[in-house]
Each structure stands twice: as C-alpha cells, then as structure tokens.
Amino acid sequence: MGPAEMVGRNIYNMNKYVCTSCSKEHEEWPALTYISPMQYHSLSEDDKVNIAELNADFCVIRHPDQTDRFIRCTLTQRVIDHCEDLEYGLWVSLSDNSFQDYSENYHNESHDVKYFGWLCNNLPDYEFNDSIPTTVYTKTGSQRPEIVPHKNFDHPFVHDYYNGITKAEAERRIKAMVSITNS
C-alpha cells in the first residue's frame, strides 16, 4: 500500500481524525494521501538516496536502463449517500515530455492542459495487477492536477469511481488509513 498521510476534517461525523502530518485532531473527512509513488516506496533505503529524488509534488527515479517520473495529483471519489466526497492524494507516472512540460509550467497559474498518466499507488481493498490509465488535468491557480481514470478500463476501482461509493464505505476506507479517536 505505501505510506499515507491525512489532511482534512469531517463535520458530519463525530469522529476525530489525528493527522499524521501535523499530529492535530480534525473533524472533517481527511484527504487520503500517499507521500510517494509505490515505485519509490518499494526502493531500498540506499536506492532512495542514490537514484531517487522525492519532494511533495515530484518524484524521479533514475534506474540504469530508464528514468521514471511521477507527479502528485488529486482524485475525488463521489459518495452517493452523503454531501461530502472522499478526496485522495495520489501519484501518477508521466512520459518524459509530459513531465518536462508540467515541471516547466509548475508555477504558471494559467497552465491548463491534460496528460496521459498511470496510477502509481495501490489503494487498500483493490488488487492492482496492472496500473490504471488516467487522464491528468492540470488546474489553474497552481493547484495540484486532478486525475480521472479511463472509463473503459475494467477494474473495480474504476467502477467505483464512476458509480460512487457509500458513506459507510468511505468511512471504512478512512479508518483503514488513519488513526481515529471517537469523541
């Protein structure tokens, strides 16, 4: 699964979520975010130091025969029986040209393009034998890009994305990823 962190609060649920980044309690649903792509997370500590670069928005891994490039994005999962959606912070891999374009325009607040990318985090409760193809939509105002899985890709995660999940399922996913204390 990889390391995850939590951001956010839930005013509709009386649970409190302890943020692993700031160690404070929040009351809205957290955004379920991954601090690295699974390819980085699976590296040895030595390789993380010697062949990889990771910051909050970019990751590059330079293998002897190829270079892998990743960016951090968001994904909004519709919750069908609730007024709040579940937010994810996920990583996608991009081609060299797309990564370079995104990097060069990272601070350009009006850069509005889309790229092809591959989802690079394994989410709990789903089996990932193959990576899921996505469209990466940049956002104006220097916000993280939004990813949308390709609708024609046959995978339970894609089905849930387009059909929505229940509030109970969303809260179960949150509890699986973050520390929760009851109020």
N, C-alpha and C positions, 0 to 999 in steps of 0.2 A: 504494500500500500504506500509506503513512504511517509515521511514526516509531515504532519499537518499542523496548522496553527488556526486560531479562531479570531474573528473580528466581528463585532456587532452585538445586538441585543434583541430580546423579544418581549414586547409589552402585552402580548395576547396570551402568554403562557406564564404562569407564576414561577417557572424555573429560573434559576440564575445560572449563567454560564461564566466560568472562570477562563479568561483569555490567557492563553499560553504565551502571548507576546508581551502583554502589559501586566499580567497577574491580577487584574481587576475583575470584579464581577460585573456582568452586563445582563440586561433583561430582554432585549430583542433577540431574535434568531441570529446566530452567528453566520458569517460567510465561512464556508468550509474551504480552507485554502491549503495548498501544498507549497512548501518552501523551496521545492526543487522538482525538476522532472525526474521520473523514475530512473532514467538513464544515469543521472548524476548520483542519485541516492544509492544506486547499486555499485558505484565505484568503490574501490578500496580507498582508505584514507590517504595513502601515498599517491594514487592517481588523482584524487581530488585536489591535491596540492600541485602536482606536476603537469597534468594535462587538461585541467578544467578551470574555468572561471565562472563564478556564480555571484550575482547580486540580486536585488529584489525584483528585477524585471528582465534580466538577460542571463543566459547560460550558454557557454561554448565549451565543447569537449573536443580536444584535438587528438584523435587516435592516429596511429602511424599511417593508416590507409584511408582515413576520411575525417572530416570535421562535422560534428553535429551541432546545430544551432537551435536554440529554444527561446521563446518569449513567454512571459506570464500574461494570462488573459482572464476574463471572467466568463461565466456561464450562468444564466438564470434558468432555474428549473421551476416550471409552473406548478403550483399546489392548487389542486382543483376544488378543495373544500375549505379554503382559508383565504384571507385577504392579504397574506404576505407570501412571497415566493422565496424559495431557497436559493441562495447565492453560492456559487463556487468560485474559487481562485485556482485555475488550472494552468498547466503548461502545454504548449504545442511546439512541435518542431516545424521549422520553415526551411525552404530552399535557401541556398546562398544568396540569390538575387533578392528574394523577399525579405530575408533577414537584414541584408545591407540597406534596402530601401527603408525598412522600418527603423533601423538604427539611425540612419541619416536624418530621418524626419521625426525622431522621437520627441523633440522639443517644439515641433511645428504644430501649433494648436489648431490649424485648419487642415491638416493632413487627413484625408478621408478616402481610404482605399480598402480593398479586400484582398486577401491572400488565401491560398490553399495551405492547410496545415494538418498535422497528425496529432491527435490527442496523446499526451505523454504522461498521464497519471492513471494508475489503476484504482478505481473507486471501489470501496467496500461493497459487497453483495453482487458484484458483477464479475464474470470471468472475461479476461481480455487475452484471447489467443492472438488476435490481430489488433493493431491500432485502429482507432476510428477516424475516418477522414472528416475534416471540418472546414468550414469557411470562417476565416478570421476577419472581422470587420473592425477597422480602426475607428476611433471616436474622436471627434473634435474636442478641444479643450484639454488635451493632454491626459485623457482618461485611458485606463487600460482597455485594450481591444476586447470585443465580445466574440465568443466563438459559438457557432451553430453547427451541430453535427449534420452530416449529409443524410437526408431523409431516406434515401434509397439503400442505406447500409443496414443490413439485417443484424441487429444487436439489441438486447433488452434495454440497454442504456439509451439508445436512440429512440426506441419505442416509448420509454418513459418520458424522454424529453418532449416528444411531440404530443403525447396523450396526457401528460401530467401525472403527478403522484398525489397521494392523500396527505393530509396534515399529520396523521399518525406515522406514515412512512417517513416524512420529512423529519419529524422529531426523533424517530428511531435512528435515522442517519446522523443527526446532530449528536445524539447520546453516544453513538459508536465512535465519534471522533474527538469529542471534547469532554472535559471534566464538568460535571453538573452537580450543583447543590440545590436541594429543594428549599424554598423559602418558608 
